[in-house]
Amino acid sequence: MTKTMHQIEIDGRHFQVADYSGEKGPIIALHGLTGTHKNMHHFAEALQGEYRFISIDLRGRGDSSGMDVDEGGPSIFSHAQDVKEVMAALDVENPILLGHSMGAFISAIIASELSAVKGLILLDGAAQMSERQFEIVRPSLGRLRKTYESKQAYVKELRQLYERLGIKWTKAVQEIVEYEIQQVNDGWVHKSSGEKIEEDFGSFVSFNPKDVMGKITCPTLLIQANGEIGPFPPFFTEPDYEKTKKYTSNLTTYNSESNHYTMVFERQSDILAAIRQFLNGVDILE
């Protein structure tokens, strides 16, 4: 099995893509709001070899282009269009989509528009938003606008933040965090624009489960993260998923005791087992 890093060029935009070889698939993996392809590390590690696993830095994250060329501003819908174009550039025609948080919203939009999607895996996303989710996320977005005196200063702040959110600090988490930042002049800054990220986040409220989920025909696995997030309740609760479940025709649901963040930052054996069981029932091209 091999991992190849691609820079995909499309109409003046470029996308950083991690492409893991495998006999089945492909699985297209999409990270959350401020994440990168590295956030999907545990899923890639578990599934590569058996499945071709393709993880993308969405625009405005990691080593992909910024989001300043969008008409009407960045949104989950513009990211969905980006991902469809990346799939076309990679000659991916019958994907399985796996998305976490914002990536789940984007994956659902793509699945609603492309009948060729073979399966959809939603990691705590594609739900109805409320002010409660904004209250959880807003405090962490301040780091996107700050300049740090060193890489170590940023890592130290993120470690304190993540531990408050219940995330165990590991080598994999540190690699994720270090990839998020870059040196500019004498300081270190996040690779993402705080203003653009907030626009992306604001677009979550325009997700209508009836309009999106009602058009999806492929098998869908929804994994709900029921764990508390430090001092906060679960990111999405059962009422937030009411319409998602109502309008998704071919849905399997799995409830995990992990929280919205630990479900990706830590290797969750139960989640991986649920995904494997789901994939075993999906008609995958080999």
BAKE-226956 format. One record per residue (C-alpha): z, y, x; residue number from 1. Coordinates in pm, 1 decimal, always signed. Last residue first. Layout:
N
> z:y:x:i
> Z:Y:X:NUM .
...
END
This chain:
286
> z:y:x:i
> -705.7:-343.9:-1323.8:286 .
> -734.0:-146.9:-1649.2:285 .
> -409.7:-128.7:-1840.2:284 .
> -358.1:-236.1:-2202.4:283 .
> +9.2:-141.3:-2236.7:282 .
> +272.3:-402.9:-2318.5:281 .
> +379.4:-468.7:-1961.2:280 .
> +393.4:-92.8:-1911.7:279 .
> +675.3:-66.3:-2167.3:278 .
> +881.9:-336.2:-1997.8:277 .
> +825.0:-166.9:-1663.2:276 .
> +932.2:+169.5:-1803.7:275 .
> +1249.8:+24.4:-1955.3:274 .
> +1333.4:-144.1:-1623.1:273 .
> +1277.7:+181.8:-1435.3:272 .
> +1509.4:+358.5:-1678.7:271 .
> +1779.8:+94.3:-1634.2:270 .
> +1752.1:+106.9:-1254.9:269 .
> +1803.6:+482.2:-1239.1:268 .
> +1721.7:+607.8:-890.6:267 .
> +1870.7:+954.3:-867.4:266 .
> +1698.9:+1293.5:-880.9:265 .
> +1482.7:+1182.9:-1175.5:264 .
> +1728.0:+1069.7:-1447.0:263 .
> +1995.2:+1270.4:-1265.4:262 .
> +1840.6:+1589.3:-1398.9:261 .
> +1834.7:+1546.7:-1777.5:260 .
> +2149.2:+1335.1:-1768.2:259 .
> +2190.1:+962.3:-1713.7:258 .
> +2337.1:+754.0:-1997.0:257 .
> +1988.0:+647.1:-2097.9:256 .
> +1854.5:+598.4:-2451.1:255 .
> +1520.4:+421.4:-2487.2:254 .
> +1274.2:+498.1:-2766.1:253 .
> +947.7:+319.1:-2847.0:252 .
> +684.1:+509.7:-3041.8:251 .
> +344.8:+424.8:-3189.0:250 .
> +299.8:+686.8:-3462.6:249 .
> +470.0:+991.0:-3314.0:248 .
> +523.9:+1239.7:-3600.2:247 .
> +880.5:+1160.0:-3703.7:246 .
> +1002.7:+1088.7:-3353.1:245 .
> +893.5:+1427.1:-3219.4:244 .
> +1017.7:+1587.3:-3541.0:243 .
> +1374.9:+1461.9:-3498.4:242 .
> +1386.0:+1498.0:-3120.4:241 .
> +1584.0:+1823.4:-3107.3:240 .
> +1816.0:+1682.3:-3376.6:239 .
> +1905.0:+1390.6:-3142.1:238 .
> +2009.7:+1611.0:-2851.8:237 .
> +1805.5:+1763.0:-2569.4:236 .
> +1970.8:+1898.0:-2254.6:235 .
> +2280.3:+1681.5:-2298.9:234 .
> +2601.3:+1888.3:-2330.2:233 .
> +2694.0:+2136.7:-2057.3:232 .
> +2991.8:+2143.7:-1819.9:231 .
> +2816.4:+1914.0:-1568.9:230 .
> +2500.5:+1812.4:-1749.8:229 .
> +2631.2:+1562.8:-2007.2:228 .
> +2449.0:+1231.7:-2028.6:227 .
> +2220.8:+1142.0:-2320.0:226 .
> +1889.8:+1142.3:-2132.8:225 .
> +1630.3:+1030.3:-2386.9:224 .
> +1344.8:+810.3:-2270.7:223 .
> +1048.7:+830.4:-2507.8:222 .
> +786.5:+558.8:-2460.2:221 .
> +451.0:+612.2:-2629.1:220 .
> +173.8:+363.9:-2711.7:219 .
> -158.4:+548.4:-2756.8:218 .
> -260.6:+726.1:-3079.5:217 .
> -139.1:+1080.9:-3019.0:216 .
> -259.4:+1335.9:-3275.6:215 .
> +69.4:+1363.3:-3469.4:214 .
> +254.2:+1421.4:-3142.5:213 .
> +74.3:+1751.1:-3084.9:212 .
> +44.2:+1933.1:-3418.4:211 .
> +359.5:+1783.2:-3569.1:210 .
> +556.9:+1824.7:-3248.1:209 .
> +473.3:+2197.5:-3223.3:208 .
> +510.0:+2324.0:-2866.8:207 .
> +508.2:+2705.8:-2880.4:206 .
> +876.8:+2714.3:-2782.9:205 .
> +793.6:+2558.7:-2445.3:204 .
> +586.7:+2866.6:-2357.1:203 .
> +899.2:+3055.5:-2254.2:202 .
> +951.4:+2815.4:-1965.1:201 .
> +603.3:+2883.5:-1831.2:200 .
> +663.3:+3258.0:-1857.5:199 .
> +995.4:+3210.5:-1676.9:198 .
> +815.0:+3024.2:-1398.6:197 .
> +566.6:+3309.8:-1369.9:196 .
> +839.8:+3572.6:-1327.1:195 .
> +1036.7:+3364.4:-1077.5:194 .
> +727.2:+3305.7:-866.1:193 .
> +735.1:+2966.1:-696.5:192 .
> +733.6:+2886.9:-323.0:191 .
> +1102.3:+2977.5:-301.6:190 .
> +1184.9:+3222.3:-26.7:189 .
> +1308.7:+3208.2:+332.5:188 .
> +1347.0:+3518.8:+544.5:187 .
> +1224.3:+3684.2:+863.2:186 .
> +857.2:+3712.0:+766.9:185 .
> +803.8:+3461.8:+487.2:184 .
> +942.6:+3114.3:+552.6:183 .
> +885.5:+2856.0:+282.2:182 .
> +1083.1:+2685.5:+8.6:181 .
> +1046.1:+2401.4:-240.9:180 .
> +986.1:+2129.2:+20.6:179 .
> +1342.0:+2171.1:+152.0:178 .
> +1485.3:+2098.5:-193.4:177 .
> +1291.2:+1774.9:-247.1:176 .
> +1375.7:+1655.9:+104.0:175 .
> +1743.8:+1727.7:+38.2:174 .
> +1729.5:+1528.6:-285.9:173 .
> +1579.6:+1227.9:-103.8:172 .
> +1845.2:+1247.0:+169.4:171 .
> +2113.3:+1236.3:-98.0:170 .
> +2333.0:+1483.0:-288.1:169 .
> +2454.1:+1329.9:-613.6:168 .
> +2354.2:+1535.5:-918.3:167 .
> +2622.5:+1616.4:-1176.2:166 .
> +2495.9:+1963.3:-1262.3:165 .
> +2774.3:+2122.0:-1057.1:164 .
> +2657.6:+1903.7:-766.5:163 .
> +2310.9:+2047.2:-811.3:162 .
> +2426.9:+2406.1:-785.1:161 .
> +2643.8:+2346.8:-476.5:160 .
> +2361.5:+2159.1:-304.8:159 .
> +2118.2:+2429.3:-403.5:158 .
> +2329.2:+2698.9:-238.8:157 .
> +2363.9:+2499.1:+83.8:156 .
> +1992.2:+2417.0:+92.7:155 .
> +1905.6:+2784.5:+57.5:154 .
> +2140.2:+2885.4:+338.3:153 .
> +2009.6:+2601.8:+558.4:152 .
> +1652.5:+2725.5:+521.0:151 .
> +1769.3:+3056.9:+661.2:150 .
> +1842.9:+3419.2:+573.1:149 .
> +1757.3:+3361.0:+209.7:148 .
> +1537.6:+3584.6:-4.5:147 .
> +1602.4:+3571.8:-377.4:146 .
> +1371.6:+3576.1:-680.5:145 .
> +1340.2:+3199.6:-733.5:144 .
> +1713.6:+3151.6:-678.0:143 .
> +1782.9:+3337.1:-1003.3:142 .
> +1626.1:+3049.5:-1195.9:141 .
> +1942.7:+2837.9:-1189.1:140 .
> +2132.9:+3061.9:-1429.6:139 .
> +1846.2:+3047.6:-1684.8:138 .
> +1834.1:+2668.9:-1720.7:137 .
> +2139.1:+2581.0:-1931.3:136 .
> +2125.1:+2890.5:-2152.5:135 .
> +1752.3:+2837.0:-2210.5:134 .
> +1822.5:+2485.3:-2335.0:133 .
> +2079.7:+2616.3:-2584.9:132 .
> +1845.8:+2884.6:-2718.0:131 .
> +1644.0:+2612.9:-2888.8:130 .
> +1345.7:+2398.4:-2799.0:129 .
> +1189.8:+2121.7:-3006.1:128 .
> +1116.5:+1806.3:-2808.4:127 .
> +833.1:+1704.6:-2576.6:126 .
> +1086.9:+1623.7:-2302.3:125 .
> +1347.1:+1378.6:-2180.0:124 .
> +1125.9:+1153.3:-1965.8:123 .
> +820.1:+1101.5:-2186.2:122 .
> +600.1:+803.3:-2097.0:121 .
> +252.5:+799.6:-2253.8:120 .
> +7.6:+507.7:-2249.6:119 .
> -363.3:+432.9:-2232.5:118 .
> -501.4:+788.2:-2240.6:117 .
> -871.4:+758.3:-2332.0:116 .
> -814.6:+937.8:-2664.4:115 .
> -776.0:+1263.3:-2473.3:114 .
> -648.2:+1570.2:-2661.2:113 .
> -313.4:+1448.8:-2796.1:112 .
> -250.1:+1261.3:-2470.8:111 .
> -303.6:+1584.8:-2276.2:110 .
> -55.2:+1774.4:-2494.4:109 .
> +199.4:+1492.6:-2461.7:108 .
> +164.6:+1495.3:-2082.0:107 .
> +222.3:+1872.0:-2072.0:106 .
> +541.4:+1848.2:-2280.1:105 .
> +659.1:+1555.9:-2067.3:104 .
> +584.5:+1747.5:-1746.5:103 .
> +804.7:+2028.4:-1874.5:102 .
> +1089.3:+1772.6:-1894.1:101 .
> +964.3:+1472.0:-1694.0:100 .
> +613.6:+1337.5:-1741.7:99 .
> +444.7:+999.1:-1713.1:98 .
> +83.9:+969.7:-1828.5:97 .
> -105.7:+640.5:-1819.1:96 .
> -461.7:+713.9:-1731.0:95 .
> -799.5:+586.0:-1851.0:94 .
> -1064.1:+810.6:-1692.6:93 .
> -946.5:+907.9:-1345.6:92 .
> -1249.4:+1011.6:-1139.9:91 .
> -1025.1:+1212.1:-901.3:90 .
> -1199.1:+1540.3:-989.4:89 .
> -1179.8:+1444.7:-1357.7:88 .
> -805.6:+1382.9:-1326.1:87 .
> -764.0:+1721.2:-1156.8:86 .
> -954.3:+1887.2:-1443.1:85 .
> -731.9:+1720.5:-1703.8:84 .
> -428.8:+1831.7:-1503.9:83 .
> -539.9:+2194.1:-1501.5:82 .
> -603.5:+2193.1:-1877.2:81 .
> -253.4:+2059.3:-1937.3:80 .
> -116.8:+2328.4:-1705.5:79 .
> -286.1:+2593.9:-1919.0:78 .
> -120.4:+2444.5:-2227.8:77 .
> +226.5:+2427.7:-2072.2:76 .
> +192.2:+2798.6:-2008.3:75 .
> +85.2:+3051.1:-1747.5:74 .
> -38.7:+3392.5:-1859.7:73 .
> -301.7:+3499.6:-2110.9:72 .
> -587.2:+3441.4:-1870.4:71 .
> -449.1:+3251.1:-1576.7:70 .
> -531.4:+3359.8:-1220.4:69 .
> -177.2:+3446.2:-1109.8:68 .
> -41.3:+3091.8:-1132.8:67 .
> -17.9:+3015.3:-761.7:66 .
> -217.1:+2745.7:-589.6:65 .
> -64.1:+2407.0:-500.8:64 .
> +163.3:+2348.9:-200.8:63 .
> +490.3:+2320.8:-392.6:62 .
> +481.0:+2486.4:-731.9:61 .
> +279.6:+2766.0:-891.1:60 .
> +16.2:+2523.0:-1011.1:59 .
> +153.3:+2177.0:-1081.6:58 .
> +222.1:+1972.7:-769.9:57 .
> +71.9:+1639.1:-873.0:56 .
> +184.8:+1275.9:-854.2:55 .
> -68.4:+992.1:-865.6:54 .
> +58.5:+632.4:-882.0:53 .
> -187.5:+345.6:-851.0:52 .
> +18.1:+61.6:-992.1:51 .
> +148.4:-261.7:-838.9:50 .
> +149.6:-108.8:-493.2:49 .
> +339.2:+196.2:-608.7:48 .
> +575.9:+144.4:-903.4:47 .
> +928.4:+165.6:-760.1:46 .
> +863.5:+418.1:-482.3:45 .
> +648.4:+634.0:-708.3:44 .
> +919.5:+635.4:-976.4:43 .
> +1189.3:+722.3:-723.8:42 .
> +981.5:+1001.5:-568.5:41 .
> +882.9:+1181.9:-890.0:40 .
> +1069.5:+1495.2:-782.9:39 .
> +850.3:+1498.5:-470.7:38 .
> +549.1:+1595.1:-680.2:37 .
> +712.6:+1932.6:-731.2:36 .
> +993.6:+2069.4:-948.2:35 .
> +1072.8:+2408.3:-1098.4:34 .
> +980.0:+2326.8:-1459.1:33 .
> +961.1:+1946.8:-1450.3:32 .
> +733.3:+1698.5:-1273.6:31 .
> +408.0:+1533.3:-1382.3:30 .
> +313.3:+1176.5:-1290.9:29 .
> -37.8:+1036.1:-1353.5:28 .
> -28.0:+654.9:-1360.2:27 .
> -351.3:+484.5:-1264.0:26 .
> -313.3:+206.2:-1331.6:25 .
> -323.7:-134.2:-1173.6:24 .
> -385.6:-260.6:-819.5:23 .
> -198.6:+13.4:-636.4:22 .
> -246.1:+298.3:-392.0:21 .
> -18.6:+602.5:-389.1:20 .
> -188.2:+941.2:-434.1:19 .
> +19.4:+1253.0:-367.4:18 .
> -170.4:+1557.1:-493.4:17 .
> -157.4:+1921.6:-388.1:16 .
> -379.5:+2126.0:-617.5:15 .
> -619.7:+2402.5:-523.5:14 .
> -767.2:+2678.2:-735.7:13 .
> -1089.8:+2865.0:-660.9:12 .
> -1295.6:+2674.9:-916.4:11 .
> -1135.9:+2335.1:-847.0:10 .
> -1025.2:+2226.1:-497.9:9 .
> -812.1:+1910.2:-471.8:8 .
> -590.7:+1900.5:-162.8:7 .
> -509.4:+1532.7:-123.6:6 .
> -213.5:+1348.7:+31.9:5 .
> -269.5:+973.9:+66.7:4 .
> +0.0:+708.9:+31.8:3 .
> -79.0:+350.0:+122.5:2 .
> +0.0:+0.0:+0.0:1 .
END
